[in-house]
Amino acid sequence: MPTYPAPAVEIVGGRGAQLHDRAGRTYIDLVAGIAVASVGHCHPAVVAAISEQAAQLIHVSNLYSTSPHQRLAARLASLTGGKLAFFCNSGAEAVECALKLARKWGRQQRGPQATRIVAAAGGFHGRTFGALAATGQRAKRVPFEPMLPGFTHVPFGDITALEAALTDDVAAVLLESIQGEAGVVVPPPGYLRAVRALCDEHAVLLMLDEVQSGLGRTGAWFGYEHDGIEPDVVCLAKALAAGLPIGACLAGAEIAAVFQPGDHASTFGGGPVQSAAALAVLDVIEEEKLIPRAAVAGERLMAGLRRCFGAGAVVRGRGLLIAVELAAPIAGEIVMRALGKGVLLNSTSASVLRITPPLVIGDGEIDRALAALQEVLDET
Ligand SMILES: *Cc1c(COP(=O)(O)O)cnc(C)c1O
């Protein structure tokens, strides 16, 4: 269906932070499949984990236990202060799980009226109806109205507006720690800490959508770590299985306990192949020290982007989750011209470039991409 613009190029293969097309042209990939290929394309450890697991067992459903599923749940628990996992197949589904959990929790813990979700203007949580209702971007919602009821949107970064929205019909607050699709909007320092305090004071859940910002990209396992807080619920997807479909909704045992057998399910969720891939991804992130690397590479890339664009743009971000806000609506033109010079970029709007390379990108690749971008800007 015509849901995407016509693709600019056919990619046939990739390694690390580089891709190549059918004509044999190579590209430095500053998109990473939209923040998915964090450990690089076709990382040998991930390829081996997928191949070995596929030869052993591909699917049995959640009627039975498998070792990769159990080990991945344990691994994610160890990264999130002991949270329990529900596995699904995408970011939107991880958010759907969080929304259902919040509504049932709110009814039980705060009373039958407490089913409302407070989310942020500009926020993005996925395209299914629950996730879309939580998404604070009118253009994505309006064609598909009526929306699921029970959602309020407040300005991102505004703690006073959030406090005013925490009426007694609220079950949970759902936010991204950095708004990715909105153009990498980083909230003011201390915002998430203040949100955490408000949620505690009003006894509502704090649910963070780390689908894009999670798993090392910002220079920490999760974006919320920069504010030193612990959310009640965490949603993951994108980078978790290096490109195989997976999502995870994580919650502390007491909160997760509101779900009973039959409340929620997913046929493919937690399947052995995607779980084995995710375990390999988490190993690579640790063994290759990609989290500190994301922080250092992000500094180099942001400094270089500031040099390239000068006063004509604002460069913002954290680690390797970066955006360039241009003074003119020429993001699409820059993306096309950069492609012609062997650099893949993405835009989130007519005036915002988004830069989310694999965390394995080397200094040499960063410098080559910057040089190509400088040529594009000189010509534009
Ligand atoms: C991409 C994204 C989603 C949706 O994930 P899908 O796998 O496309 O459903 C949800 N939340 C955030 C923050 C995202 O960046």
The ligand as an SDF file (V2000), in Angstrom:
LIG
                    3D

 15 15  0  0  0  0  0  0  0  0999 V2000
    9.4290    3.7300   16.6850 C   0  0  0  0  0  0  0  0  0  0  0  0
    8.7740    4.0640   17.9520 C   0  0  0  0  0  0  0  0  0  0  0  0
    7.5910    3.4100   18.3720 C   0  0  0  0  0  0  0  0  0  0  0  0
    6.8580    2.4390   17.4950 C   0  0  0  0  0  0  0  0  0  0  0  0
    7.5860    1.2900   17.2200 O   0  0  0  0  0  0  0  0  0  0  0  0
    7.0910    0.3120   16.0370 P   0  0  0  0  0  0  0  0  0  0  0  0
    8.0100   -0.8640   16.1860 O   0  0  0  0  0  0  0  0  0  0  0  0
    7.2450    1.0400   14.7470 O   0  0  0  0  0  0  0  0  0  0  0  0
    5.6780   -0.0270   16.3290 O   0  0  0  0  0  0  0  0  0  0  0  0
    7.0930    3.7110   19.6220 C   0  0  0  0  0  0  0  0  0  0  0  0
    7.6800    4.6130   20.4170 N   0  0  0  0  0  0  0  0  0  0  0  0
    8.8080    5.2510   20.0460 C   0  0  0  0  0  0  0  0  0  0  0  0
    9.4380    6.2200   20.9970 C   0  0  0  0  0  0  0  0  0  0  0  0
    9.3740    5.0250   18.8040 C   0  0  0  0  0  0  0  0  0  0  0  0
   10.4770    5.6930   18.4360 O   0  0  0  0  0  0  0  0  0  0  0  0
  1  2  1  0
  2  3  1  0
  2 14  2  0
  3  4  1  0
  3 10  2  0
  4  5  1  0
  5  6  1  0
  6  7  2  0
  6  8  1  0
  6  9  1  0
 10 11  1  0
 11 12  2  0
 12 13  1  0
 12 14  1  0
 14 15  1  0
M  END
$$$$
